[in-house]
Amino acid sequence: MNSEQIMRNLDREGNKEIVTNVEVTNHWIRHAQKQSGDVCNASGDGISTSAISEKGASEATKLGQEIIAPGSTAKVVKRYASDQIRTVETLDNITEGYKDIKPETEIKEAIRVKKELSSNPPSEYDKVYLKMWNENKKKIMEEKGLKFENFSKLSPDEQEKIAEAAEEPVIAEWLDNPDGELAKLHPPKDAASDFAVLFDRRHDRLVSKLKDDSKLDIMHNTHKTITEPFLMSGVLVDKQTGKNITKLEEIGGSLQILDNWTSKIKTDEKGEAETTVQFRDKEYTIDNEVLEELVERGLERSKE
């Protein structure tokens, strides 16, 4: 039990009231299909700013209808996104689907931008990452008998297939090879710790501020590379095996288009809290020691 839980469990004459029967469900979602499958922007020196495709919008709406809304007991929904237009568009469409199923739920109107949901690694890391991705993309296209320079002429579906296949080995190299160039330029533990600060705010710290019987859904729309370092940092504990997750392959690889996972914190009638993570049909608990270490690191990094 961490310090926040101990404080919550003091009696009502103590420093903090017990918060009972609260349920907060966080949805961490990668954006929908883009109009352009390129990872990089037109100049090739930064991340793509592409909006989502028509199919992306449709699939995002279905996600809200078929995955996020069903089973939700939320009375209120809050929404957060990265600083890219595609995450805001994705979240708008997810919300439309959610409202189709749960019209009675209060949706907070504004989508707030959170820097922790955006990609902001060192520029040298971006250059190496994009170079590796382009090399993989070129190889895949050549194997398919396609010209590299014609990538933008392909349909969004074709671009997505090539782009995702080209990127998977790059993110695996970054996360699973601590001696590699990518990991040295942008240590995965730094990325995990930056995200951990936001994760901590959305669980124990948030619950301690809520009223009894609060039910809240929080949607976060983000990108590949943002949540993967956290998920394989050792903070997740497989409920069946008791093993801490430390490899990308142990969670089934990186997040694909509209891939998502949930983290839920609930308190019972005594104010006892439990946080669980659900990802790809598996349930995990949180290693609080690892989480606290990551949060402390992330807070120190924010001062730099």
Summary of the structure (lengths in Angstrom):
residues: 304
radius of gyration: 20.0
end to end distance: 29.8
largest distance: 72.9
contacts: 1005
relative contact order: 0.19
helix: 44%
strand: 19%
